[in-house]
Amino acid sequence: MISADELTVVHHDDSVSRFTDVRYTLNRDGLWLVTSGGVERHFGSNEVLTTHVRRRAA
């Protein structure tokens, strides 16, 4: 899984979900993410229009 400091998900209905400090995988099955608190979320491939990721420099 890839880590991100901020992850923004734009859905097909133009709604937006924002997450901070997550690990995620994006593939043809959709977006899978795990928050820093251990909560797992899945968005199907038909739900995600685009994603924007921000990572701080090391």
N, C-alpha and C positions, 0 to 999 in steps of 0.2 A: 504494500500500500504506500501511496505517496502522502507526505505530510504537507499541510498548508496552514499558514497562520490565519488566513481568511479565505473562505470559499463562498462564492455567490452563485446561486443556481437560478437561472431564468427559465420558467416553465412555459409550456406552449400557450397557456392562457394569460401570459404576460405577468403573472404573479412572480414574486421574487422570494427566495429563501436565503438567509445568510447564516453562516456558521463560522465560528472561530476555533482555532486550535484543533483541527480535525486531521484524520488520515482517511484517504479515499481511493477508490478504484473506479475508473470510468471505462466501460467497454460496451459492446453492442447489446448486452443484457440490461444496461442502465448504469446508474450511479449508486455505488455502495459507499457508505461513510460510517466512521466511528468517531464519536466526539471524545474529548478529553475525559469526560465523565463515564465513558464506556457504553454510551447509548448508540445502538446500531440503527441506521436508517437506510432504506432502499427507495430509489425513485426509478421506475421503469423507463426504458428507452423512449417510450412514447410520451413521457411526461417532461423530459428535459430538452429544452431548446438550445441552451448554451450554458457554459460554466466560465467563471472568472476566478482565477486563483492568485493569491498574493502570498509571497514568502519573504520573510525578512532576510537580509544578508547575514551570513554567519559571522 
